[in-house]
């Protein structure tokens, strides 16, 4: 089974690309064989349809909180919601979110989905600093346009399954929340490199199997890049692949039967 792990960005460039880990799950072993750097959205879109069958984990929110959607009168069927937001355009979408959140009292500006609360993740409405709202706007419409089996938001007959993942959950479980990445060159330290190396050591030990039910094997070039990439994007793509691989071996991809399909879910055993 082909497994893809994609560390996403809302504005890919050669310096800060979307990072895609290409892996193969054989029995209980996940072999990560290559990492691809996608510097344009065109390359990302081509990747979505290049492989005929896969399970992919994407590190961006697939939807928005139901409270926001219903208050704004947006469609409560996911495909219709995404089509509307894509038609709005980036500037109008961001303006709508700010118009909604800015007047609200502190502590009630940015809502979270049920999965965000369970994962202790930030709101998918957030547009600044860690702009996951911008990532949602750029990512979700492309999943819909590619006709993927977007779980649980938009199940289709496509053999290409898309799952929302959150690699921070893997780091929290195995690396005591140690920081392992930094985009700003001036703030990259040896401590970050040590944390990446330590996390990889744990992931490639029997400890991973106890939680995620798989063993991890990295091609030498991938392992080297995962340690040396100071942005952490290579390692994040590997973590996304681990979560996608776990979901592919779990009934219903680890998605609870009563989940709100409009909001979506994050694939990780800690949320089950």
Buried (B, 14 or more C-beta within 10 A) or exposed (E): BBBBBBBBBBEBEEEBBBBBBBBBBEEEBBBBEEBBBBBEBEBBBEBBEEEEEBBBBBBBBBBBBBEBBEEEEBBEEBEEBBBEBBEBEEEEBBEBBBEBBEEEEEEEBBBBBBBBEBBEBBBBBBBEEEBBBBBBBBBBBBBBBBBBBBBBBBEBEBEBBBBBBBBBBBBBBBBEEBEBBBEEEEEBEEEBBEBBBBBBEBBBEEEBEEBBEBBBBBBEEBBEBBBEBBBBBBBBBBBBBBBBBBBBBBEEBBBBEEBBBBBBBBBBBBBE
